[in-house]
Amino acid sequence: MPRYNDRYANTRLYVGHLASRTRSRDLEHFFSKYGRVRDVDMKRDYAFVVSVSSFLLIVVAPLLNPINF
């Protein structure tokens, strides 16, 4: 059982190895082609993209690995 309640666990996608020039709006624009994006949480060289539905994780994510941003 998780230590905390993660209500976005089924709709959050990890995006790694991002270029330093990548911005959250770039990721939002890219992933919005596949569904509505709720949030983009940028870190140093990775991000979490939170979608409204799990479609992004189940169908789209396997097709996009690897793509360079």
N, CA, C, O and CB atoms as a CASP TS submission, in Angstrom:
PFRMAT TS
TARGET T0000
AUTHOR 0000-0000-0000
METHOD Language model
MODEL 1
PARENT N/A
ATOM      1  N   MET     1       0.846  -1.179   0.000  1.00  0.00           N
ATOM      2  CA  MET     1       0.000   0.000   0.000  1.00  0.00           C
ATOM      3  C   MET     1       0.893   1.245   0.000  1.00  0.00           C
ATOM      4  O   MET     1       1.875   1.297   0.740  1.00  0.00           O
ATOM      5  CB  MET     1      -0.964  -0.003   1.228  1.00  0.00           C
ATOM      6  N   PRO     2       0.561   2.250  -0.826  1.00  0.00           N
ATOM      7  CA  PRO     2       1.376   3.462  -0.865  1.00  0.00           C
ATOM      8  C   PRO     2       1.341   4.213   0.464  1.00  0.00           C
ATOM      9  O   PRO     2       0.382   4.129   1.230  1.00  0.00           O
ATOM     10  CB  PRO     2       0.903   4.375  -1.987  1.00  0.00           C
ATOM     11  N   ARG     3       2.417   4.947   0.704  1.00  0.00           N
ATOM     12  CA  ARG     3       2.502   5.729   1.940  1.00  0.00           C
ATOM     13  C   ARG     3       1.617   6.962   1.896  1.00  0.00           C
ATOM     14  O   ARG     3       1.359   7.574   2.932  1.00  0.00           O
ATOM     15  CB  ARG     3       3.936   6.143   2.201  1.00  0.00           C
ATOM     16  N   TYR     4       1.159   7.325   0.735  1.00  0.00           N
ATOM     17  CA  TYR     4       0.309   8.502   0.590  1.00  0.00           C
ATOM     18  C   TYR     4      -0.743   8.232  -0.472  1.00  0.00           C
ATOM     19  O   TYR     4      -0.598   7.315  -1.281  1.00  0.00           O
ATOM     20  CB  TYR     4       1.146   9.754   0.227  1.00  0.00           C
ATOM     21  N   ASN     5      -1.783   9.017  -0.467  1.00  0.00           N
ATOM     22  CA  ASN     5      -2.866   8.860  -1.431  1.00  0.00           C
ATOM     23  C   ASN     5      -2.491   9.593  -2.716  1.00  0.00           C
ATOM     24  O   ASN     5      -2.405  10.821  -2.726  1.00  0.00           O
ATOM     25  CB  ASN     5      -4.214   9.396  -0.855  1.00  0.00           C
ATOM     26  N   ASP     6      -2.269   8.858  -3.787  1.00  0.00           N
ATOM     27  CA  ASP     6      -1.892   9.452  -5.071  1.00  0.00           C
ATOM     28  C   ASP     6      -3.054   9.316  -6.036  1.00  0.00           C
ATOM     29  O   ASP     6      -3.190   8.301  -6.720  1.00  0.00           O
ATOM     30  CB  ASP     6      -0.612   8.782  -5.650  1.00  0.00           C
ATOM     31  N   ARG     7      -3.878  10.324  -6.088  1.00  0.00           N
ATOM     32  CA  ARG     7      -5.081  10.238  -6.914  1.00  0.00           C
ATOM     33  C   ARG     7      -4.791  10.297  -8.401  1.00  0.00           C
ATOM     34  O   ARG     7      -5.679  10.002  -9.201  1.00  0.00           O
ATOM     35  CB  ARG     7      -6.026  11.339  -6.553  1.00  0.00           C
ATOM     36  N   TYR     8      -3.578  10.669  -8.808  1.00  0.00           N
ATOM     37  CA  TYR     8      -3.237  10.740 -10.229  1.00  0.00           C
ATOM     38  C   TYR     8      -2.334   9.594 -10.675  1.00  0.00           C
ATOM     39  O   TYR     8      -1.752   9.662 -11.758  1.00  0.00           O
ATOM     40  CB  TYR     8      -2.563  12.060 -10.530  1.00  0.00           C
ATOM     41  N   ALA     9      -2.206   8.559  -9.877  1.00  0.00           N
ATOM     42  CA  ALA     9      -1.295   7.459 -10.190  1.00  0.00           C
ATOM     43  C   ALA     9      -1.619   6.791 -11.523  1.00  0.00           C
ATOM     44  O   ALA     9      -0.704   6.366 -12.229  1.00  0.00           O
ATOM     45  CB  ALA     9      -1.335   6.428  -9.086  1.00  0.00           C
ATOM     46  N   ASN    10      -2.879   6.689 -11.880  1.00  0.00           N
ATOM     47  CA  ASN    10      -3.270   6.021 -13.115  1.00  0.00           C
ATOM     48  C   ASN    10      -3.222   6.925 -14.337  1.00  0.00           C
ATOM     49  O   ASN    10      -3.438   6.464 -15.458  1.00  0.00           O
ATOM     50  CB  ASN    10      -4.645   5.466 -12.969  1.00  0.00           C
ATOM     51  N   THR    11      -2.944   8.195 -14.135  1.00  0.00           N
ATOM     52  CA  THR    11      -2.940   9.125 -15.266  1.00  0.00           C
ATOM     53  C   THR    11      -1.639   9.922 -15.364  1.00  0.00           C
ATOM     54  O   THR    11      -1.549  10.858 -16.158  1.00  0.00           O
ATOM     55  CB  THR    11      -4.113  10.080 -15.151  1.00  0.00           C
ATOM     56  N   ARG    12      -0.639   9.563 -14.573  1.00  0.00           N
ATOM     57  CA  ARG    12       0.627  10.296 -14.570  1.00  0.00           C
ATOM     58  C   ARG    12       1.680   9.535 -15.365  1.00  0.00           C
ATOM     59  O   ARG    12       1.896   8.341 -15.153  1.00  0.00           O
ATOM     60  CB  ARG    12       1.116  10.537 -13.126  1.00  0.00           C
ATOM     61  N   LEU    13       2.330  10.243 -16.281  1.00  0.00           N
ATOM     62  CA  LEU    13       3.336   9.652 -17.158  1.00  0.00           C
ATOM     63  C   LEU    13       4.694  10.285 -16.880  1.00  0.00           C
ATOM     64  O   LEU    13       4.827  11.509 -16.882  1.00  0.00           O
ATOM     65  CB  LEU    13       2.945   9.829 -18.644  1.00  0.00           C
ATOM     66  N   TYR    14       5.692   9.453 -16.644  1.00  0.00           N
ATOM     67  CA  TYR    14       7.058   9.926 -16.454  1.00  0.00           C
ATOM     68  C   TYR    14       7.695  10.148 -17.820  1.00  0.00           C
ATOM     69  O   TYR    14       7.627   9.276 -18.686  1.00  0.00           O
ATOM     70  CB  TYR    14       7.890   8.915 -15.610  1.00  0.00           C
ATOM     71  N   VAL    15       8.312  11.310 -18.020  1.00  0.00           N
ATOM     72  CA  VAL    15       9.027  11.637 -19.254  1.00  0.00           C
ATOM     73  C   VAL    15      10.452  11.977 -18.844  1.00  0.00           C
ATOM     74  O   VAL    15      10.682  12.974 -18.160  1.00  0.00           O
ATOM     75  CB  VAL    15       8.339  12.834 -20.048  1.00  0.00           C
ATOM     76  N   GLY    16      11.408  11.155 -19.257  1.00  0.00           N
ATOM     77  CA  GLY    16      12.775  11.329 -18.799  1.00  0.00           C
ATOM     78  C   GLY    16      13.738  11.775 -19.868  1.00  0.00           C
ATOM     79  O   GLY    16      13.408  11.802 -21.054  1.00  0.00           O
ATOM     80  N   HIS    17      14.938  12.128 -19.435  1.00  0.00           N
ATOM     81  CA  HIS    17      16.048  12.541 -20.300  1.00  0.00           C
ATOM     82  C   HIS    17      15.664  13.716 -21.200  1.00  0.00           C
ATOM     83  O   HIS    17      15.903  13.685 -22.408  1.00  0.00           O
ATOM     84  CB  HIS    17      16.511  11.364 -21.157  1.00  0.00           C
ATOM     85  N   LEU    18      15.072  14.742 -20.611  1.00  0.00           N
ATOM     86  CA  LEU    18      14.662  15.916 -21.373  1.00  0.00           C
ATOM     87  C   LEU    18      15.856  16.838 -21.622  1.00  0.00           C
ATOM     88  O   LEU    18      16.760  16.948 -20.792  1.00  0.00           O
ATOM     89  CB  LEU    18      13.544  16.676 -20.633  1.00  0.00           C
ATOM     90  N   ALA    19      15.841  17.482 -22.756  1.00  0.00           N
ATOM     91  CA  ALA    19      16.863  18.480 -23.064  1.00  0.00           C
ATOM     92  C   ALA    19      16.681  19.675 -22.128  1.00  0.00           C
ATOM     93  O   ALA    19      15.573  19.937 -21.660  1.00  0.00           O
ATOM     94  CB  ALA    19      16.783  18.927 -24.562  1.00  0.00           C
ATOM     95  N   SER    20      17.743  20.379 -21.863  1.00  0.00           N
ATOM     96  CA  SER    20      17.677  21.512 -20.936  1.00  0.00           C
ATOM     97  C   SER    20      16.784  22.642 -21.448  1.00  0.00           C
ATOM     98  O   SER    20      16.294  23.449 -20.658  1.00  0.00           O
ATOM     99  CB  SER    20      19.070  22.047 -20.680  1.00  0.00           C
ATOM    100  N   ARG    21      16.575  22.702 -22.729  1.00  0.00           N
ATOM    101  CA  ARG    21      15.738  23.759 -23.301  1.00  0.00           C
ATOM    102  C   ARG    21      14.244  23.403 -23.340  1.00  0.00           C
ATOM    103  O   ARG    21      13.423  24.232 -23.734  1.00  0.00           O
ATOM    104  CB  ARG    21      16.212  24.074 -24.699  1.00  0.00           C
ATOM    105  N   THR    22      13.890  22.190 -22.939  1.00  0.00           N
ATOM    106  CA  THR    22      12.490  21.760 -22.935  1.00  0.00           C
ATOM    107  C   THR    22      11.725  22.488 -21.844  1.00  0.00           C
ATOM    108  O   THR    22      12.186  22.573 -20.706  1.00  0.00           O
ATOM    109  CB  THR    22      12.382  20.234 -22.738  1.00  0.00           C
ATOM    110  N   ARG    23      10.576  23.003 -22.185  1.00  0.00           N
ATOM    111  CA  ARG    23       9.720  23.735 -21.245  1.00  0.00           C
ATOM    112  C   ARG    23       8.422  22.960 -21.033  1.00  0.00           C
ATOM    113  O   ARG    23       8.067  22.101 -21.839  1.00  0.00           O
ATOM    114  CB  ARG    23       9.420  25.174 -21.766  1.00  0.00           C
ATOM    115  N   SER    24       7.724  23.265 -19.957  1.00  0.00           N
ATOM    116  CA  SER    24       6.469  22.567 -19.661  1.00  0.00           C
ATOM    117  C   SER    24       5.438  22.783 -20.758  1.00  0.00           C
ATOM    118  O   SER    24       4.660  21.878 -21.060  1.00  0.00           O
ATOM    119  CB  SER    24       5.904  23.036 -18.322  1.00  0.00           C
ATOM    120  N   ARG    25       5.421  23.958 -21.354  1.00  0.00           N
ATOM    121  CA  ARG    25       4.462  24.218 -22.435  1.00  0.00           C
ATOM    122  C   ARG    25       4.766  23.366 -23.672  1.00  0.00           C
ATOM    123  O   ARG    25       3.853  23.026 -24.425  1.00  0.00           O
ATOM    124  CB  ARG    25       4.477  25.709 -22.811  1.00  0.00           C
ATOM    125  N   ASP    26       6.042  23.019 -23.890  1.00  0.00           N
ATOM    126  CA  ASP    26       6.394  22.127 -24.997  1.00  0.00           C
ATOM    127  C   ASP    26       5.786  20.744 -24.790  1.00  0.00           C
ATOM    128  O   ASP    26       5.221  20.158 -25.713  1.00  0.00           O
ATOM    129  CB  ASP    26       7.922  22.020 -25.139  1.00  0.00           C
ATOM    130  N   LEU    27       5.909  20.230 -23.570  1.00  0.00           N
ATOM    131  CA  LEU    27       5.338  18.924 -23.257  1.00  0.00           C
ATOM    132  C   LEU    27       3.820  18.958 -23.307  1.00  0.00           C
ATOM    133  O   LEU    27       3.186  18.035 -23.818  1.00  0.00           O
ATOM    134  CB  LEU    27       5.802  18.458 -21.888  1.00  0.00           C
ATOM    135  N   GLU    28       3.243  20.022 -22.774  1.00  0.00           N
ATOM    136  CA  GLU    28       1.786  20.149 -22.795  1.00  0.00           C
ATOM    137  C   GLU    28       1.276  20.184 -24.230  1.00  0.00           C
ATOM    138  O   GLU    28       0.286  19.527 -24.551  1.00  0.00           O
ATOM    139  CB  GLU    28       1.340  21.414 -22.038  1.00  0.00           C
ATOM    140  N   HIS    29       1.928  20.930 -25.081  1.00  0.00           N
ATOM    141  CA  HIS    29       1.524  21.017 -26.485  1.00  0.00           C
ATOM    142  C   HIS    29       1.646  19.653 -27.167  1.00  0.00           C
ATOM    143  O   HIS    29       0.750  19.240 -27.902  1.00  0.00           O
ATOM    144  CB  HIS    29       2.380  22.064 -27.229  1.00  0.00           C
ATOM    145  N   PHE    30       2.759  18.957 -26.920  1.00  0.00           N
ATOM    146  CA  PHE    30       2.982  17.663 -27.552  1.00  0.00           C
ATOM    147  C   PHE    30       1.942  16.639 -27.104  1.00  0.00           C
ATOM    148  O   PHE    30       1.331  15.976 -27.943  1.00  0.00           O
ATOM    149  CB  PHE    30       4.385  17.156 -27.237  1.00  0.00           C
ATOM    150  N   PHE    31       1.734  16.500 -25.807  1.00  0.00           N
ATOM    151  CA  PHE    31       0.833  15.473 -25.294  1.00  0.00           C
ATOM    152  C   PHE    31      -0.639  15.833 -25.449  1.00  0.00           C
ATOM    153  O   PHE    31      -1.487  14.944 -25.377  1.00  0.00           O
ATOM    154  CB  PHE    31       1.132  15.215 -23.850  1.00  0.00           C
ATOM    155  N   SER    32      -0.966  17.082 -25.655  1.00  0.00           N
ATOM    156  CA  SER    32      -2.371  17.462 -25.854  1.00  0.00           C
ATOM    157  C   SER    32      -2.934  16.905 -27.155  1.00  0.00           C
ATOM    158  O   SER    32      -4.150  16.895 -27.341  1.00  0.00           O
ATOM    159  CB  SER    32      -2.513  18.978 -25.843  1.00  0.00           C
ATOM    160  N   LYS    33      -2.078  16.446 -28.053  1.00  0.00           N
ATOM    161  CA  LYS    33      -2.550  15.785 -29.274  1.00  0.00           C
ATOM    162  C   LYS    33      -3.252  14.472 -28.952  1.00  0.00           C
ATOM    163  O   LYS    33      -4.080  13.997 -29.730  1.00  0.00           O
ATOM    164  CB  LYS    33      -1.380  15.531 -30.233  1.00  0.00           C
ATOM    165  N   TYR    34      -2.921  13.888 -27.805  1.00  0.00           N
ATOM    166  CA  TYR    34      -3.416  12.569 -27.441  1.00  0.00           C
ATOM    167  C   TYR    34      -4.478  12.602 -26.352  1.00  0.00           C
ATOM    168  O   TYR    34      -4.998  11.557 -25.963  1.00  0.00           O
ATOM    169  CB  TYR    34      -2.278  11.712 -26.996  1.00  0.00           C
ATOM    170  N   GLY    35      -4.801  13.771 -25.865  1.00  0.00           N
ATOM    171  CA  GLY    35      -5.804  13.905 -24.813  1.00  0.00           C
ATOM    172  C   GLY    35      -5.538  15.150 -23.992  1.00  0.00           C
ATOM    173  O   GLY    35      -4.496  15.793 -24.123  1.00  0.00           O
ATOM    174  N   ARG    36      -6.494  15.475 -23.148  1.00  0.00           N
ATOM    175  CA  ARG    36      -6.381  16.682 -22.336  1.00  0.00           C
ATOM    176  C   ARG    36      -5.339  16.500 -21.232  1.00  0.00           C
ATOM    177  O   ARG    36      -5.366  15.515 -20.494  1.00  0.00           O
ATOM    178  CB  ARG    36      -7.742  17.047 -21.726  1.00  0.00           C
ATOM    179  N   VAL    37      -4.434  17.448 -21.134  1.00  0.00           N
ATOM    180  CA  VAL    37      -3.372  17.416 -20.127  1.00  0.00           C
ATOM    181  C   VAL    37      -3.823  18.224 -18.919  1.00  0.00           C
ATOM    182  O   VAL    37      -4.191  19.393 -19.041  1.00  0.00           O
ATOM    183  CB  VAL    37      -2.029  17.974 -20.700  1.00  0.00           C
ATOM    184  N   ARG    38      -3.793  17.598 -17.766  1.00  0.00           N
ATOM    185  CA  ARG    38      -4.201  18.264 -16.527  1.00  0.00           C
ATOM    186  C   ARG    38      -3.063  19.107 -15.955  1.00  0.00           C
ATOM    187  O   ARG    38      -3.289  20.218 -15.474  1.00  0.00           O
ATOM    188  CB  ARG    38      -4.662  17.228 -15.490  1.00  0.00           C
ATOM    189  N   ASP    39      -1.821  18.567 -16.010  1.00  0.00           N
ATOM    190  CA  ASP    39      -0.697  19.262 -15.397  1.00  0.00           C
ATOM    191  C   ASP    39       0.610  18.724 -15.959  1.00  0.00           C
ATOM    192  O   ASP    39       0.684  17.574 -16.391  1.00  0.00           O
ATOM    193  CB  ASP    39      -0.729  19.112 -13.864  1.00  0.00           C
ATOM    194  N   VAL    40       1.639  19.563 -15.949  1.00  0.00           N
ATOM    195  CA  VAL    40       2.998  19.148 -16.279  1.00  0.00           C
ATOM    196  C   VAL    40       3.884  19.607 -15.132  1.00  0.00           C
ATOM    197  O   VAL    40       3.991  20.802 -14.854  1.00  0.00           O
ATOM    198  CB  VAL    40       3.481  19.741 -17.664  1.00  0.00           C
ATOM    199  N   ASP    41       4.511  18.652 -14.475  1.00  0.00           N
ATOM    200  CA  ASP    41       5.375  18.939 -13.334  1.00  0.00           C
ATOM    201  C   ASP    41       6.823  18.730 -13.776  1.00  0.00           C
ATOM    202  O   ASP    41       7.306  17.600 -13.828  1.00  0.00           O
ATOM    203  CB  ASP    41       5.019  18.030 -12.099  1.00  0.00           C
ATOM    204  N   MET    42       7.508  19.828 -14.092  1.00  0.00           N
ATOM    205  CA  MET    42       8.884  19.779 -14.581  1.00  0.00           C
ATOM    206  C   MET    42       9.861  19.672 -13.412  1.00  0.00           C
ATOM    207  O   MET    42       9.716  20.339 -12.387  1.00  0.00           O
ATOM    208  CB  MET    42       9.201  21.025 -15.433  1.00  0.00           C
ATOM    209  N   LYS    43      10.845  18.824 -13.600  1.00  0.00           N
ATOM    210  CA  LYS    43      11.962  18.715 -12.670  1.00  0.00           C
ATOM    211  C   LYS    43      13.210  19.136 -13.441  1.00  0.00           C
ATOM    212  O   LYS    43      13.101  19.917 -14.386  1.00  0.00           O
ATOM    213  CB  LYS    43      12.099  17.249 -12.078  1.00  0.00           C
ATOM    214  N   ARG    44      14.350  18.661 -13.084  1.00  0.00           N
ATOM    215  CA  ARG    44      15.593  19.073 -13.745  1.00  0.00           C
ATOM    216  C   ARG    44      15.670  18.566 -15.186  1.00  0.00           C
ATOM    217  O   ARG    44      15.642  19.364 -16.122  1.00  0.00           O
ATOM    218  CB  ARG    44      16.799  18.568 -12.956  1.00  0.00           C
ATOM    219  N   ASP    45      15.765  17.265 -15.370  1.00  0.00           N
ATOM    220  CA  ASP    45      15.843  16.708 -16.726  1.00  0.00           C
ATOM    221  C   ASP    45      14.751  15.665 -16.968  1.00  0.00           C
ATOM    222  O   ASP    45      14.876  14.805 -17.840  1.00  0.00           O
ATOM    223  CB  ASP    45      17.223  16.082 -16.964  1.00  0.00           C
ATOM    224  N   TYR    46      13.689  15.759 -16.188  1.00  0.00           N
ATOM    225  CA  TYR    46      12.541  14.882 -16.377  1.00  0.00           C
ATOM    226  C   TYR    46      11.276  15.627 -15.971  1.00  0.00           C
ATOM    227  O   TYR    46      11.334  16.710 -15.389  1.00  0.00           O
ATOM    228  CB  TYR    46      12.699  13.570 -15.560  1.00  0.00           C
ATOM    229  N   ALA    47      10.131  15.027 -16.288  1.00  0.00           N
ATOM    230  CA  ALA    47       8.857  15.654 -15.959  1.00  0.00           C
ATOM    231  C   ALA    47       7.803  14.577 -15.742  1.00  0.00           C
ATOM    232  O   ALA    47       7.974  13.428 -16.151  1.00  0.00           O
ATOM    233  CB  ALA    47       8.417  16.634 -17.074  1.00  0.00           C
ATOM    234  N   PHE    48       6.725  14.962 -15.101  1.00  0.00           N
ATOM    235  CA  PHE    48       5.541  14.130 -14.986  1.00  0.00           C
ATOM    236  C   PHE    48       4.418  14.861 -15.719  1.00  0.00           C
ATOM    237  O   PHE    48       4.123  16.022 -15.435  1.00  0.00           O
ATOM    238  CB  PHE    48       5.170  13.843 -13.476  1.00  0.00           C
ATOM    239  N   VAL    49       3.805  14.161 -16.661  1.00  0.00           N
ATOM    240  CA  VAL    49       2.667  14.711 -17.393  1.00  0.00           C
ATOM    241  C   VAL    49       1.424  14.017 -16.850  1.00  0.00           C
ATOM    242  O   VAL    49       1.324  12.791 -16.886  1.00  0.00           O
ATOM    243  CB  VAL    49       2.814  14.507 -18.961  1.00  0.00           C
ATOM    244  N   VAL    50       0.488  14.801 -16.352  1.00  0.00           N
ATOM    245  CA  VAL    50      -0.744  14.252 -15.789  1.00  0.00           C
ATOM    246  C   VAL    50      -1.864  14.498 -16.778  1.00  0.00           C
ATOM    247  O   VAL    50      -2.140  15.633 -17.166  1.00  0.00           O
ATOM    248  CB  VAL    50      -1.074  14.885 -14.399  1.00  0.00           C
ATOM    249  N   SER    51      -2.501  13.412 -17.176  1.00  0.00           N
ATOM    250  CA  SER    51      -3.574  13.459 -18.156  1.00  0.00           C
ATOM    251  C   SER    51      -4.922  13.332 -17.450  1.00  0.00           C
ATOM    252  O   SER    51      -4.993  12.912 -16.295  1.00  0.00           O
ATOM    253  CB  SER    51      -3.401  12.344 -19.211  1.00  0.00           C
ATOM    254  N   VAL    52      -5.976  13.694 -18.150  1.00  0.00           N
ATOM    255  CA  VAL    52      -7.318  13.554 -17.603  1.00  0.00           C
ATOM    256  C   VAL    52      -7.741  12.088 -17.600  1.00  0.00           C
ATOM    257  O   VAL    52      -8.463  11.655 -16.702  1.00  0.00           O
ATOM    258  CB  VAL    52      -8.319  14.399 -18.406  1.00  0.00           C
ATOM    259  N   SER    53      -7.297  11.320 -18.596  1.00  0.00           N
ATOM    260  CA  SER    53      -7.663   9.904 -18.669  1.00  0.00           C
ATOM    261  C   SER    53      -6.417   9.033 -18.735  1.00  0.00           C
ATOM    262  O   SER    53      -5.318   9.530 -18.981  1.00  0.00           O
ATOM    263  CB  SER    53      -8.562   9.638 -19.890  1.00  0.00           C
ATOM    264  N   SER    54      -6.588   7.745 -18.517  1.00  0.00           N
ATOM    265  CA  SER    54      -5.463   6.811 -18.555  1.00  0.00           C
ATOM    266  C   SER    54      -5.090   6.410 -19.982  1.00  0.00           C
ATOM    267  O   SER    54      -4.158   5.626 -20.165  1.00  0.00           O
ATOM    268  CB  SER    54      -5.795   5.569 -17.746  1.00  0.00           C
ATOM    269  N   PHE    55      -5.779   6.918 -20.986  1.00  0.00           N
ATOM    270  CA  PHE    55      -5.479   6.625 -22.392  1.00  0.00           C
ATOM    271  C   PHE    55      -4.023   6.933 -22.714  1.00  0.00           C
ATOM    272  O   PHE    55      -3.371   6.180 -23.437  1.00  0.00           O
ATOM    273  CB  PHE    55      -6.404   7.430 -23.319  1.00  0.00           C
ATOM    274  N   LEU    56      -3.521   8.022 -22.186  1.00  0.00           N
ATOM    275  CA  LEU    56      -2.135   8.435 -22.431  1.00  0.00           C
ATOM    276  C   LEU    56      -1.150   7.358 -21.973  1.00  0.00           C
ATOM    277  O   LEU    56      -0.172   7.076 -22.665  1.00  0.00           O
ATOM    278  CB  LEU    56      -1.837   9.763 -21.711  1.00  0.00           C
ATOM    279  N   LEU    57      -1.402   6.763 -20.821  1.00  0.00           N
ATOM    280  CA  LEU    57      -0.502   5.734 -20.296  1.00  0.00           C
ATOM    281  C   LEU    57      -0.670   4.392 -20.994  1.00  0.00           C
ATOM    282  O   LEU    57       0.318   3.726 -21.301  1.00  0.00           O
ATOM    283  CB  LEU    57      -0.729   5.560 -18.816  1.00  0.00           C
ATOM    284  N   ILE    58      -1.886   3.996 -21.242  1.00  0.00           N
ATOM    285  CA  ILE    58      -2.154   2.653 -21.749  1.00  0.00           C
ATOM    286  C   ILE    58      -1.845   2.521 -23.236  1.00  0.00           C
ATOM    287  O   ILE    58      -1.250   1.528 -23.655  1.00  0.00           O
ATOM    288  CB  ILE    58      -3.599   2.285 -21.495  1.00  0.00           C
ATOM    289  N   VAL    59      -2.237   3.500 -24.032  1.00  0.00           N
ATOM    290  CA  VAL    59      -2.129   3.388 -25.484  1.00  0.00           C
ATOM    291  C   VAL    59      -0.961   4.185 -26.058  1.00  0.00           C
ATOM    292  O   VAL    59      -0.202   3.663 -26.875  1.00  0.00           O
ATOM    293  CB  VAL    59      -3.410   3.846 -26.125  1.00  0.00           C
ATOM    294  N   VAL    60      -0.811   5.415 -25.651  1.00  0.00           N
ATOM    295  CA  VAL    60       0.133   6.327 -26.289  1.00  0.00           C
ATOM    296  C   VAL    60       1.570   6.138 -25.806  1.00  0.00           C
ATOM    297  O   VAL    60       2.489   6.103 -26.624  1.00  0.00           O
ATOM    298  CB  VAL    60      -0.294   7.746 -26.046  1.00  0.00           C
ATOM    299  N   ALA    61       1.779   6.020 -24.523  1.00  0.00           N
ATOM    300  CA  ALA    61       3.140   5.956 -23.973  1.00  0.00           C
ATOM    301  C   ALA    61       4.004   4.861 -24.598  1.00  0.00           C
ATOM    302  O   ALA    61       5.151   5.140 -24.946  1.00  0.00           O
ATOM    303  CB  ALA    61       3.071   5.738 -22.487  1.00  0.00           C
ATOM    304  N   PRO    62       3.516   3.643 -24.757  1.00  0.00           N
ATOM    305  CA  PRO    62       4.373   2.620 -25.382  1.00  0.00           C
ATOM    306  C   PRO    62       4.769   2.962 -26.821  1.00  0.00           C
ATOM    307  O   PRO    62       5.824   2.535 -27.288  1.00  0.00           O
ATOM    308  CB  PRO    62       3.664   1.279 -25.366  1.00  0.00           C
ATOM    309  N   LEU    63       3.951   3.709 -27.508  1.00  0.00           N
ATOM    310  CA  LEU    63       4.258   4.080 -28.889  1.00  0.00           C
ATOM    311  C   LEU    63       5.300   5.192 -28.987  1.00  0.00           C
ATOM    312  O   LEU    63       5.965   5.334 -30.013  1.00  0.00           O
ATOM    313  CB  LEU    63       2.996   4.511 -29.594  1.00  0.00           C
ATOM    314  N   LEU    64       5.438   5.970 -27.933  1.00  0.00           N
ATOM    315  CA  LEU    64       6.330   7.139 -27.954  1.00  0.00           C
ATOM    316  C   LEU    64       7.720   6.860 -27.411  1.00  0.00           C
ATOM    317  O   LEU    64       8.548   7.771 -27.384  1.00  0.00           O
ATOM    318  CB  LEU    64       5.718   8.252 -27.169  1.00  0.00           C
ATOM    319  N   ASN    65       8.001   5.681 -26.991  1.00  0.00           N
ATOM    320  CA  ASN    65       9.279   5.378 -26.359  1.00  0.00           C
ATOM    321  C   ASN    65      10.268   4.818 -27.374  1.00  0.00           C
ATOM    322  O   ASN    65       9.978   3.756 -27.924  1.00  0.00           O
ATOM    323  CB  ASN    65       9.085   4.388 -25.210  1.00  0.00           C
ATOM    324  N   PRO    66      11.384   5.421 -27.665  1.00  0.00           N
ATOM    325  CA  PRO    66      11.882   6.730 -27.253  1.00  0.00           C
ATOM    326  C   PRO    66      11.634   7.789 -28.342  1.00  0.00           C
ATOM    327  O   PRO    66      11.705   7.497 -29.536  1.00  0.00           O
ATOM    328  CB  PRO    66      13.382   6.644 -26.926  1.00  0.00           C
ATOM    329  N   ILE    67      11.353   8.983 -27.917  1.00  0.00           N
ATOM    330  CA  ILE    67      11.250  10.156 -28.795  1.00  0.00           C
ATOM    331  C   ILE    67      12.065  11.265 -28.147  1.00  0.00           C
ATOM    332  O   ILE    67      12.010  11.448 -26.931  1.00  0.00           O
ATOM    333  CB  ILE    67       9.741  10.601 -29.020  1.00  0.00           C
ATOM    334  N   ASN    68      12.808  11.993 -28.939  1.00  0.00           N
ATOM    335  CA  ASN    68      13.624  13.080 -28.401  1.00  0.00           C
ATOM    336  C   ASN    68      12.855  14.390 -28.431  1.00  0.00           C
ATOM    337  O   ASN    68      12.214  14.730 -29.426  1.00  0.00           O
ATOM    338  CB  ASN    68      14.935  13.216 -29.188  1.00  0.00           C
ATOM    339  N   PHE    69      12.930  15.130 -27.305  1.00  0.00           N
ATOM    340  CA  PHE    69      12.326  16.462 -27.225  1.00  0.00           C
ATOM    341  C   PHE    69      13.409  17.491 -27.338  1.00  0.00           C
ATOM    342  O   PHE    69      13.129  18.689 -27.296  1.00  0.00           O
ATOM    343  CB  PHE    69      11.531  16.652 -25.916  1.00  0.00           C
TER
END
